[in-house]
Amino acid sequence: MKPSIENLCCLIKFVPEKYVKSVMDEGLLYMNTLKYFRTYEDSDEALRGDKYEGLSASFLPDQIHISVNGNKIDGIIGKVDVRPHHVDEIKLFCMTALTHDILFDGFVLDRRFANFGDKAIIIEGKGLVSFFQMLRNRVKDDQSVYAIDSTFKTNGFVEYVDRNHHHKELTVFHKFKEYSWQHEFRIAFERPEHEGPFPLYIGSLKDIAYVKDTKEVLETKYSLKGF
């Protein structure tokens, strides 16, 4: 079952303690560029950095034909990946999403989240409705902010696919399954006239979010009953 907004129980943003005040008081969603995540070097694999970010397609070599000036290229080894140049400047804000389906039998978050920060900012229940409304209100009249493509999709769950078998298009809302432990929900925009990160302020989250220690969150078993 693919997750849907109707199934969403809560969103969690893991951050270092020094950033909690700006997120809670001002609603700062610090959107890094796709290039930042693509080139970020982690000590562990499948953590924050992902060299495959921004692929528009990934094809199996034995199922495609490539030619240059009419001359077929043989002996292709490994996956054939396609990445448009312009995607590096897409702005991303990433959160962790807990949905009804993963909470049905009880769920414990992966301990690797401890690498993202010692605090967890949590939005749940009616706070989710307010959060998305605040986000819409902030960007709807901002002429510098655009949807990333013709689908006009600006936020959603990441769909995880198997790199070894995937043979078709990809979007910013796809990642390979090695990252599936993150249960990611992301916000994505383009700002063609502005390079680098995008500090997006949507307003105080004090009435719709609360803060817990990451350690406590990672030691908690969540279930539908708990929500």
Secondary structure, DSSP 4 states (H G I P E B T S, - for coil): ----GGGEEEEEEEE-GGGHHHHHHH-EEEEEEHHHHHH---SSSSSS--TTTT-SEEE-GGG--EEETTEEEP---S-EEE--GGGGG-EEEEEEEEEHHHHTT-B---GGGGGG-SEEEEEETHHHHHHHHHHHHHHTT-TT-B-SSTT---EEEPEEE-TTT--EE--TTEEEGGGGGG-EEEEEEB-TT--S-EEEE----TTTEEEEEHHHHHTPPB-TTT-
